[in-house]
Amino acid sequence: MKIMKHFRILIILFFVVNLFSQFPKYIEDEMEIGLKLFTNYQFDSAKTIYSEMRKKYPYEPLAWFYLMNTEYEILKNNGKIEEANDFLLDEIKIIEPIFKKKLNNVENKVIYTVYYGSLKGVGARVNLFKSNYLMAFSDGLKANKLIKDAFEMNPQYYDVYLPLGSYNFYGGVMADHYSAVSMIYDSEKKRKLGINQLKKAYENGVGAKWEAGRILLLIYLHETKNYDKALKIGEKLVTNFPNNLDYKSLYIELLINLDETEKAKKILKDYSKFYEKYSKNGKNMWKVRENYLQAVLDMKMENYNKSLKLFQFVIDNYNLEFQWFKVLSYLKIGQIYDLKNDRENAKKYYILTIDTKETTRAVKDAKIYLEKPFKIYK
């Protein structure tokens, strides 16, 4: 099971970060417009762009691929995660032959190799979550090979540094958690390499730029806690894409960690306006994320009893696709109990954090605080 756990992280990685790449010239304008709409959570408008592209270029796999991801995001953001994953598996069966045909007939293969690798990564991630381990393993290996092939074709194709950087950084993170992986990776070296590659994608990439920025923001906020570097990226992301709830959520949490509580309060006050048009399930999903942010804010303001209730709400009602914020909620409840001098309950929640077996900074921190109480130094 540990091997499957390691593999799960890498598959999630491919699915999350391999959605974007530089575009062929003849569809460049349409793809860039669609990408901006997609990234700004204007999914219906992005869907219109990609639907028209698919009609105009029926043998262009990128149009199919982006339309698939847009429809997936519409389902997911409305709380239909199971339906969204089933939809992906059906679409992959249709799109894969189109990629294969394109790769046999195009001179510049690097773009389509990256995207074909992305498609296989999507399939691996969904199959893994459905416990189809053999299919997940097979697709994951193919995805990894395709991305490496694309890099060898053209190391100056900067968008390929997005999946490479993410893969290397989180490979290094896993090495810190599991001895089996540490035998393969020099964790510190891998993490540094990964961050440098992600910076290349963010600074020089085209389609990869904003997703690389999101991953860097996530890393600086939750893994390395380099809040100054996170702030530069976060401000740019929320300025360019004000409707993107994920960017907004990370930025609010960053502001809280920087003691910019009044600014965080102001943005959080309007948070629900950005998901009010979603379905009931979608609203419930984003409400969990909103309560997590409010809990972090209350903890920073030393409203510990209110914060405890909100973190417990997040845990009891958790409905997000990945477990990251549930794990953080366990950790922060433990920290609050330490601040309230309730060591017994603090240890209980640190153990719950560790028992998730997630490969995140929160688990490493929980192991530290299990031995030594959490304190705030002013």
CORQUI-V289407 format. One record per residue. N is the residue number from 1. PSI is psi in radians with two decimals (999 if undefined). BURIAL is # if it has 9 or more other ideal C-beta (glycine too) atoms within 8 Angstrom, else .. D_CENTER is the distance of its C-alpha to the mean C-alpha in Angstrom with 2 decimals. Layout:
N:PSI:BURIAL:D_CENTER ; N:PSI:BURIAL:D_CENTER
This chain:
1:-0.57:.:22.98 ; 2:-0.70:.:21.65 ; 3:-0.76:.:21.33 ; 4:-0.57:#:19.34 ; 5:-0.81:#:17.03 ; 6:-0.82:#:16.51 ; 7:-0.63:#:16.09 ; 8:-0.71:#:13.55 ; 9:-0.75:#:11.07 ; 10:-0.63:#:11.90 ; 11:-0.76:#:11.69 ; 12:-0.71:#:8.20 ; 13:-0.86:#:7.55 ; 14:-0.75:#:9.86 ; 15:-0.71:#:8.64 ; 16:-0.70:#:5.17 ; 17:-0.14:#:7.08 ; 18:0.43:#:10.59 ; 19:-0.34:.:11.14 ; 20:2.63:#:13.33 ; 21:2.96:#:16.48 ; 22:2.64:#:19.90 ; 23:2.61:#:22.17 ; 24:2.53:.:25.74 ; 25:-0.66:.:28.30 ; 26:-0.23:.:29.80 ; 27:0.21:#:26.70 ; 28:-0.84:#:25.12 ; 29:-0.81:.:26.04 ; 30:-0.70:#:24.90 ; 31:-0.71:#:21.52 ; 32:-0.66:#:20.90 ; 33:-0.81:#:22.06 ; 34:-0.71:#:19.90 ; 35:-0.73:#:16.75 ; 36:-0.74:#:17.65 ; 37:-0.78:#:18.30 ; 38:-0.85:#:15.12 ; 39:-0.49:#:12.99 ; 40:0.25:#:15.39 ; 41:0.45:#:14.87 ; 42:1.16:#:18.39 ; 43:-0.65:#:17.70 ; 44:-0.72:.:21.39 ; 45:-0.70:.:22.52 ; 46:-0.70:#:19.99 ; 47:-0.67:#:21.17 ; 48:-0.77:.:24.72 ; 49:-0.87:#:24.15 ; 50:-0.55:#:22.67 ; 51:-0.75:#:25.30 ; 52:-0.67:#:28.03 ; 53:-0.72:#:26.77 ; 54:-0.62:#:26.83 ; 55:-0.72:.:30.38 ; 56:-0.66:.:31.41 ; 57:1.33:.:29.94 ; 58:-0.31:.:29.95 ; 59:0.29:.:29.49 ; 60:1.85:#:26.57 ; 61:-0.44:#:23.56 ; 62:-0.62:#:21.08 ; 63:-0.76:#:22.37 ; 64:-0.76:#:21.89 ; 65:-0.83:#:18.38 ; 66:-0.61:#:17.18 ; 67:-0.73:#:19.23 ; 68:-0.83:#:17.70 ; 69:-0.59:#:14.11 ; 70:-0.79:#:15.59 ; 71:-0.60:#:17.54 ; 72:-0.80:#:14.69 ; 73:-0.63:#:12.83 ; 74:-0.80:#:16.28 ; 75:-0.82:#:16.74 ; 76:-0.77:#:13.47 ; 77:-0.17:#:13.90 ; 78:0.30:#:17.42 ; 79:0.25:#:16.60 ; 80:1.12:#:17.71 ; 81:-0.76:#:15.07 ; 82:-0.80:.:17.84 ; 83:-0.67:.:19.45 ; 84:-0.74:#:16.33 ; 85:-0.67:#:15.92 ; 86:-0.69:.:19.68 ; 87:-0.74:#:19.61 ; 88:-0.80:#:17.29 ; 89:-0.67:#:19.72 ; 90:-0.75:.:22.63 ; 91:-0.65:#:21.37 ; 92:-0.68:#:20.56 ; 93:-0.56:.:24.21 ; 94:-0.71:#:25.38 ; 95:-0.56:#:23.30 ; 96:-0.80:#:23.70 ; 97:-0.52:.:27.46 ; 98:-0.69:#:26.94 ; 99:-0.80:#:24.80 ; 100:-0.75:#:27.45 ; 101:-0.72:#:30.22 ; 102:-0.73:#:28.66 ; 103:-0.44:#:28.21 ; 104:-0.24:.:31.88 ; 105:0.11:.:33.06 ; 106:2.50:.:31.15 ; 107:-0.83:.:32.28 ; 108:1.74:.:29.06 ; 109:-0.20:#:26.82 ; 110:-0.74:#:23.94 ; 111:-0.86:#:21.94 ; 112:-0.44:#:22.40 ; 113:-0.74:#:21.82 ; 114:-0.80:#:18.27 ; 115:-0.61:#:17.61 ; 116:-0.69:#:19.53 ; 117:-0.67:#:17.46 ; 118:-0.75:#:14.33 ; 119:-0.76:#:16.34 ; 120:-0.61:#:17.33 ; 121:-0.67:#:13.83 ; 122:-0.83:#:13.10 ; 123:-0.71:#:16.41 ; 124:-0.76:#:15.86 ; 125:-0.79:#:12.77 ; 126:-0.77:#:14.81 ; 127:-0.62:#:17.97 ; 128:-0.77:#:16.68 ; 129:-0.37:.:15.68 ; 130:0.15:.:19.15 ; 131:0.40:.:20.73 ; 132:1.28:.:21.98 ; 133:-0.68:#:21.65 ; 134:-0.76:.:23.96 ; 135:-0.72:#:22.31 ; 136:-0.78:#:18.84 ; 137:-0.77:#:20.41 ; 138:-0.84:#:22.29 ; 139:-0.65:#:19.53 ; 140:-0.75:#:17.32 ; 141:-0.73:.:20.33 ; 142:-0.70:#:21.00 ; 143:-0.80:#:17.55 ; 144:-0.79:#:17.91 ; 145:-0.74:#:21.47 ; 146:-0.70:#:20.83 ; 147:-0.73:#:18.37 ; 148:-0.67:.:21.00 ; 149:-0.72:#:23.71 ; 150:-0.71:#:22.23 ; 151:-0.72:#:22.11 ; 152:-0.55:.:25.72 ; 153:-0.71:#:26.77 ; 154:1.63:.:25.81 ; 155:-0.26:.:24.33 ; 156:0.07:.:24.74 ; 157:1.60:#:22.30 ; 158:-0.43:#:19.70 ; 159:-0.37:#:16.76 ; 160:-0.29:#:16.88 ; 161:-0.27:#:15.95 ; 162:-1.02:#:12.26 ; 163:-0.64:#:11.97 ; 164:-0.78:#:14.80 ; 165:-0.75:#:13.49 ; 166:-0.75:#:10.18 ; 167:-0.78:#:12.45 ; 168:-0.74:#:15.06 ; 169:-0.86:#:13.31 ; 170:-0.37:#:11.76 ; 171:-0.71:#:15.08 ; 172:-0.67:#:16.81 ; 173:-0.78:#:14.96 ; 174:-0.60:#:16.03 ; 175:-0.47:#:19.45 ; 176:-0.33:#:19.81 ; 177:-0.52:#:19.43 ; 178:2.23:#:21.41 ; 179:-0.56:.:24.73 ; 180:-0.63:#:24.53 ; 181:-0.60:#:21.66 ; 182:-0.41:#:23.32 ; 183:-0.36:.:26.31 ; 184:-0.72:.:24.41 ; 185:2.47:#:22.34 ; 186:1.79:.:23.54 ; 187:-0.80:#:20.51 ; 188:-0.73:.:21.29 ; 189:-0.74:#:22.09 ; 190:-0.72:#:18.95 ; 191:-0.78:#:16.74 ; 192:-0.76:#:18.93 ; 193:-0.78:#:18.93 ; 194:-0.77:#:15.18 ; 195:-0.74:#:15.05 ; 196:-0.68:#:18.05 ; 197:-0.70:#:16.67 ; 198:-0.66:#:13.54 ; 199:-0.65:#:16.20 ; 200:-0.77:#:18.24 ; 201:-0.69:#:15.68 ; 202:-0.72:#:15.15 ; 203:-0.54:.:18.91 ; 204:-0.21:.:20.37 ; 205:2.95:#:18.06 ; 206:-1.37:#:18.63 ; 207:-0.47:#:16.06 ; 208:-0.21:#:13.46 ; 209:-0.91:#:14.26 ; 210:-0.61:#:11.99 ; 211:-0.64:#:8.67 ; 212:-0.66:#:10.08 ; 213:-0.72:#:10.93 ; 214:-0.76:#:7.65 ; 215:-0.73:#:6.66 ; 216:-0.73:#:10.29 ; 217:-0.76:#:10.33 ; 218:-0.74:#:7.93 ; 219:-0.87:#:10.21 ; 220:-0.57:#:13.31 ; 221:-0.87:#:12.85 ; 222:-0.45:#:12.06 ; 223:-0.93:#:13.15 ; 224:-0.25:.:15.99 ; 225:0.71:#:16.86 ; 226:1.46:.:18.09 ; 227:-0.53:#:18.22 ; 228:-0.77:.:20.49 ; 229:-0.67:#:18.26 ; 230:-0.67:#:15.31 ; 231:-0.74:#:17.81 ; 232:-0.74:.:18.78 ; 233:-0.79:#:15.38 ; 234:-0.75:#:14.58 ; 235:-0.68:#:18.01 ; 236:-0.72:#:17.65 ; 237:-0.82:#:14.44 ; 238:-0.45:#:16.01 ; 239:-0.77:.:19.35 ; 240:-0.51:.:18.43 ; 241:1.26:#:16.22 ; 242:-0.31:.:17.74 ; 243:-0.10:.:16.76 ; 244:1.88:#:12.97 ; 245:-0.52:#:12.42 ; 246:-0.83:.:8.89 ; 247:-0.80:#:10.44 ; 248:-0.73:#:13.52 ; 249:-0.82:#:12.27 ; 250:-0.67:#:10.96 ; 251:-0.74:#:14.19 ; 252:-0.80:#:16.38 ; 253:-0.65:#:15.38 ; 254:-0.80:#:16.02 ; 255:-0.70:#:19.37 ; 256:-0.77:#:20.35 ; 257:-0.43:#:19.91 ; 258:0.14:.:22.02 ; 259:0.36:.:24.65 ; 260:1.05:.:24.31 ; 261:-0.62:#:24.80 ; 262:-0.71:.:26.89 ; 263:-0.72:.:24.44 ; 264:-0.75:#:21.62 ; 265:-0.77:#:24.11 ; 266:-0.78:.:24.95 ; 267:-0.70:#:21.48 ; 268:-0.53:#:20.77 ; 269:-0.60:.:24.15 ; 270:0.10:.:23.10 ; 271:-0.82:#:19.61 ; 272:-0.37:#:20.95 ; 273:-0.44:.:22.51 ; 274:-0.14:#:19.26 ; 275:0.21:#:18.89 ; 276:-0.38:.:22.64 ; 277:-0.04:.:23.05 ; 278:2.91:#:20.63 ; 279:3.03:.:22.27 ; 280:-0.78:.:23.20 ; 281:-0.67:#:20.38 ; 282:-0.74:#:17.87 ; 283:-0.73:#:19.61 ; 284:-0.67:#:19.55 ; 285:-0.87:#:15.78 ; 286:-0.44:#:15.29 ; 287:-0.64:#:18.37 ; 288:-0.80:#:16.76 ; 289:-0.69:#:14.06 ; 290:-0.74:#:17.09 ; 291:-0.61:#:19.18 ; 292:-0.82:#:16.80 ; 293:-0.71:#:17.03 ; 294:-0.64:#:20.76 ; 295:-0.73:#:21.16 ; 296:-0.73:#:19.71 ; 297:-0.79:#:22.08 ; 298:-0.62:#:24.99 ; 299:-0.76:#:24.51 ; 300:-0.61:#:24.72 ; 301:0.12:.:27.84 ; 302:0.43:.:29.31 ; 303:1.21:.:29.47 ; 304:-0.69:#:28.77 ; 305:-0.74:.:30.20 ; 306:-0.73:#:28.25 ; 307:-0.73:#:25.02 ; 308:-0.78:#:25.76 ; 309:-0.70:.:26.31 ; 310:-0.73:#:23.08 ; 311:-0.67:#:20.98 ; 312:-0.61:#:23.08 ; 313:-0.76:#:22.43 ; 314:-0.82:#:18.66 ; 315:-0.79:#:19.44 ; 316:-0.46:.:22.15 ; 317:0.32:#:20.36 ; 318:2.21:#:16.82 ; 319:0.32:#:15.47 ; 320:2.77:#:11.67 ; 321:-0.72:.:10.09 ; 322:2.72:.:8.66 ; 323:0.08:#:11.22 ; 324:-0.81:#:9.82 ; 325:-0.35:#:11.84 ; 326:-0.76:#:14.69 ; 327:-0.76:#:15.03 ; 328:-0.60:#:15.11 ; 329:-0.73:#:17.66 ; 330:-0.84:#:19.82 ; 331:-0.81:#:19.86 ; 332:-0.55:#:20.79 ; 333:-0.74:#:23.48 ; 334:-0.74:#:24.92 ; 335:-0.72:#:25.02 ; 336:-0.76:#:26.78 ; 337:-0.64:#:29.31 ; 338:-0.73:#:30.01 ; 339:-0.43:#:30.66 ; 340:0.14:.:32.97 ; 341:0.56:.:34.72 ; 342:1.40:.:33.89 ; 343:-0.60:#:33.13 ; 344:-0.85:.:33.50 ; 345:-0.59:#:30.73 ; 346:-0.85:#:28.53 ; 347:-0.68:#:28.86 ; 348:-0.78:#:28.22 ; 349:-0.48:#:24.74 ; 350:-0.68:#:23.93 ; 351:-0.71:#:24.98 ; 352:-0.67:#:22.80 ; 353:-0.86:#:19.78 ; 354:-0.65:#:20.90 ; 355:-0.28:.:21.73 ; 356:-0.40:#:18.16 ; 357:0.37:.:18.02 ; 358:2.61:#:14.32 ; 359:1.25:#:13.77 ; 360:2.88:#:12.74 ; 361:-0.57:.:14.98 ; 362:-0.69:#:16.01 ; 363:-0.73:#:17.82 ; 364:-0.74:#:19.56 ; 365:-0.70:#:20.64 ; 366:-0.65:#:21.95 ; 367:-0.62:#:24.13 ; 368:-0.81:.:25.56 ; 369:-0.31:#:26.38 ; 370:-0.53:#:27.86 ; 371:-0.57:.:30.46 ; 372:2.16:.:30.78 ; 373:2.53:.:30.31 ; 374:2.38:#:27.70 ; 375:2.69:.:29.46 ; 376:2.15:.:28.87 ; 377:2.12:.:30.97 ; 378:999:.:32.26
